[in-house]
Amino acid sequence: MKPYFYLIFLMALPAVFLSCSDTIEDTYIVNKPVYLTYDVLRSSIKTSGSQGIVQPGKIYFKDDYIFINEYQKGIHIIDNSDPSAPEIVQFIEIPGNVDMAVRENILYADSYIDLVAVDISDISNITEVSRVEDVFPYMVPVYNNGIAEEVDEEKGIVIGWRETEKTVEVTHSGMTYRQYPEYNTDFLVLNAGGSSGNGSGNGSVVSQSGVGGSMACFTLYDDYLYAVNNSVLHVFQVSTASDPAPVNKVYIGWDIETLFPYQDKLFIGSRTGMYIYSLEDPLNPEYISAFWHATSCDPVVVSGFFAYVTLRAGNICGDNESKLDVINIADIAKPKLVKEYNMVEPYGLGIDSNLLFVCDGDAGLKIYDASNPYELDKNQIKVYPDINAYDVIPLGDMLIMTGSNGLFQYDYSDPENISLISMIPLSQF
């Protein structure tokens, strides 16, 4: 009997059901799945000392440590007790990891379909303390040519493909899988997992928790960890930090990208708009309102009566224009666009009081006085044009920023004289 194959779309999209009775026989490049077994996946977390940063992902800050994701491989821990001389001290190997958040001394991280809790109280002796299995969607890597052989989820997680050329029967049936995009700047907003959106100037700092960048898809609020994957908001109770427990799922909508908590609200960025949910009952986030925009990638930050959203055009993000939108949320039930500013290639952003930091890709890091959101273009404080900027975390007087060249830290205690404190370059290996 000839094997049958599923067609899998070459896009990072939700699962799609195909229904077609036609069977086609032809010669194809067939991608055979390479599996990581569940037993190996669930026994793989370990530390391997200091390693160079090669493919940096999302960033997080807690106490004197900076955490940087190495895309789908794990998390670098940087001792930042002296910001002028940061030191990479440990690497936690976590297969399939994209994001992280930290509460007390427990680091939460995605590991493909699982959520893991890791005790980091002793950086030299990091251990996994609990795991919630099968909580995130099953996804597969991108492949470049041909079709994919049927995936057998019982065998484990697909971590790659092996190309062969075969004459096979292909039937359009069954369910496709959402795909992890290949490593590029777009993955920063398209993958599940994430860091806390708590910023020093956003009114929602929780002392037990750390601070993350604006690309967050996880965030901590009260005794709960929220994690979004494309369409569903997962709610975990973390009152006992070492034992996260899934307690609720809330359907939000398609193409959800980022989470940002502000006061008792949760601002959720998607490729088509911004949703606002109440966290008055943290166990049951409740829809308040939404603001719709053209299809694009859009992290969001909030301060006072204004939300700031960067919209990036091109590639998988859609739309034709890149810009920064300013949205008035004084009436939380009726968010209103009040100003648009042209951008080149905006990614993450951060806000601290009246200072707005925008990562504009190849156009660099841009810093604005946001005391008057209607005149940001007239109140640009500084531009760092020689940095391809991705994401930022403002921390009162120090800015942590990731770019294509590495990790940067700036002193912005004097906004008129912002200075570089240190830089960790990317490794070439």
QUIBEL-V91991 format. One line per field, one symbol per residue. ss: DSSP state (H for helix, E for strand, L for the rest). psi: psi as a letter, one per 30 degrees, with the letter a starting at -180 (. if undefined). burial: I if it has 24 or more other ideal C-beta (glycine too) atoms within 12 Angstrom, else O. A space follows every 50 residues. Layout:
# QUIBEL-V91991
ss: ???
psi: ???
burial: ???
This chain:
# QUIBEL-V91991
ss: LLLEEELLLLLLLLLLELLLLLEEEEEEEEEEEEEELHHHHLLLLEELLL LLLLLEEEEEEELLEEEEEELLLEEEEEELLLHHHLEEEEEEELLLLLLE EEELLEEEEEELLEEEEEELLLLLLLEEEEEELLLLLLLEELLLLLEEEL LLHHHLEEEEEEEEEEEEEEELLLELLLEELLLLLLHHHHLLLLLLLLLL LLLLLLLLELEELLLLLEEEELLEEEEEEEEEEEEEELLLLLLLEEEEEE EEEEEEEEEEEELLEEEEEELLEEEEEELLLLLLLEEEEEEELLLLELLE EEELLEEEEEEELEHHHELLLLEEEEEELLLLLLLEEEEEEELLLLLLEE EELLEEEEELELLLEEEEELLLHHHHHHLEEEEELLLLEEEEEELLLEEE EEELLEEEEEELLLHHHLEEEEEEELLLL
psi: kklllkkkkhlillkkkkjkfkkkklkljkjkkkkjleeeeggfkllhak llkeikbllkkkbgkkkkkjjgeakkkkjgfjffikkjflkjjjkgkell lkkbgkkkkkicflkkkkjgejffikkkflkjkhflkklllklelblklk kjfffakkfakjklkljlkkkjlaklkkkklljlffffgfllallkgklf ggggkkfflakllfgkfllkkbgkkkkkjefkjkkkkhejefikkkflkk kellhkelkjkjchljkjklffakkkkkgejffikkkellkkllklkilk lkkbgkkkkkjkllbffalfkklkkkkkgejffikkkfkkkkleikclll kjcgkkkkjhbffakkkkjgfjffheffhkelkifgkjkelljkhegkkk kklffakkkkjgejffikkkelkjlklg.
burial: OOOOIIIIOIIIIIIOOOOOOOOOOOOIOIIIIOIIOIOOIIOIIOIOOO IOIOIIIIIIIIIOIIIIIIIIIIIIIIOIOOIOOIOIIIIIIIIIIIII IIIIIIIIIIIIIIIIIIIIOOIOOIOIOIIIOOIIIIIIIIIOOIIIII IOOOOIIIIIIOOOOOOIOIOOOOOIIIIIIIOOIIIIIIIIIIIIIIII IIIIIIOIIIIIIIIIIIIIIIIIIIIIIIIIIIIIIIOOIIIIIIIOOI OIIOIIIIIIIIIOIIIIIIIIIIIIIIIOOIIOIOOIIIIOIIIIIIII IIIIOIIIIIIIIOIIIOIOIIIIIIIOIOOIOOIOIIIIIOIIIIIIII IIOOIIIIIIIOIIIIIIIIOOIOOIOOOIIIOIOOIIIIIIIIIOOIII IIIIOIIIIIOIOOIOOIOIIIOIOIOOO
